[in-house]
Amino acid sequence: MSYWWVNQNQTYRQETSGGYLWSPQKNSNGAYNQFYENMKLVEPGDLVFSFCDTRIPAVGIALSTGRESPKPDEFGNVGENWSDVGWRVDVDYHLLNRVIKPKDFIDDLLPVLPKKYSPIQSNGNGLQNVYLAAVPSVMAEVLIGHIGDEVANLAEVSYGNAKLEDMQNLVEDKIEEEIKSRPDLQVTEKAALTKSRRGQGLFKDRVSKVEPRCRVTGVSNSALLIASHIKPWARCSTNAERLDQNNGLMLTPTVDRLFDRGYITFTGEGEILVSGEMSSSDLALLGLSEIKNVGAFSDQQEVYLLYHRERIFRG
């Protein structure tokens, strides 16, 4: 789990009631902004501290990573200079019974504030140019300690892997709705993106040209293969990633299931890595115990495989 701090003075009501974070992709002058880039680093299960009007009135559990998404209509005139398409993270917010004011215990926070990209000033006041900031675990411990039991076990008790997986379909449905409603996408683009969620259409055609057969079983009959995203469809930051042929593997259904759930993954050199949650007997029954290497992947594929090894694989 990672921890995040979001400054929501302008958009707290809209974001907490709507269940999301939203930021532009860059500053109004087109310049890079680390606090917007952080949106793409959030992962499902991360804990978010919501800061508004010098207080932390809510915490949330991230249900998605950051993705391209239209600016919410409910923002109205807020952020008139913001671009029409930014980054969105879905969040399940919990309003706190014990609302804390960081300024009241700033002496506890000062030693653990990040030296770079801090979410607040040394006097406990917010920073106007900060949106989403990473919170070191030692700082999170101080905040959780002051909030108390209602947040201390929130992620572990309420948001285990099973619940996050169950909620993934809801997140994917939201993304699909966003794609269908975007006026800047043509009908053919929308169709290609929604079909790619299921490993079909343009995405499957593209992947099959790079990966003509299942790397593990050798099956080449397209009717028996699934175009599986390496970086999951719902976790792609952009639509380009959802259709990138280098972000896909043609796999038989069983292998696709193992890969999708993180029970197996691959190194760039093609070595199969098996999760410790898989028993040797199951591997043998699936005919996978003797397969050690499936051949090297391209540098472009390795970018996505690295994500899979670090974020999806149950290593």
Number of C-alpha atoms within 10 A of each C-alpha: 11 17 21 23 22 22 25 22 15 13 16 20 14 17 19 20 10 15 18 20 24 26 27 25 24 18 16 13 8 9 9 12 15 16 20 22 18 18 27 20 12 24 20 24 25 19 26 26 23 24 24 19 14 16 18 22 20 21 25 24 24 28 25 25 23 29 22 22 21 21 19 17 9 12 14 9 8 10 14 10 11 16 16 13 18 20 24 24 23 22 24 17 21 17 14 15 11 15 13 18 20 22 18 12 14 16 13 15 20 15 12 17 20 17 8 8 14 19 26 21 13 15 13 19 16 23 12 11 11 19 24 27 25 22 23 15 14 14 18 22 15 15 21 16 12 18 20 13 11 14 20 15 12 16 16 12 8 13 19 12 12 10 11 18 15 10 15 17 12 12 19 17 14 14 19 17 12 15 22 17 12 14 10 10 12 10 12 8 16 18 15 18 23 21 17 20 22 15 24 16 17 18 24 27 16 17 24 21 11 14 20 19 21 24 18 18 14 13 15 17 11 17 7 13 23 24 29 28 32 25 24 18 23 22 21 21 20 16 16 11 18 26 26 17 23 24 25 28 26 29 26 24 15 12 22 20 15 16 22 19 14 20 19 24 25 23 18 18 13 17 16 18 18 23 15 11 11 13 10 13 10 11 14 11 9 11 12 16 13 8 12 14 15 17 15 14 17 13 11 13 18 20 15 19 24 18 14 23 19 11 14 20 22 18 15
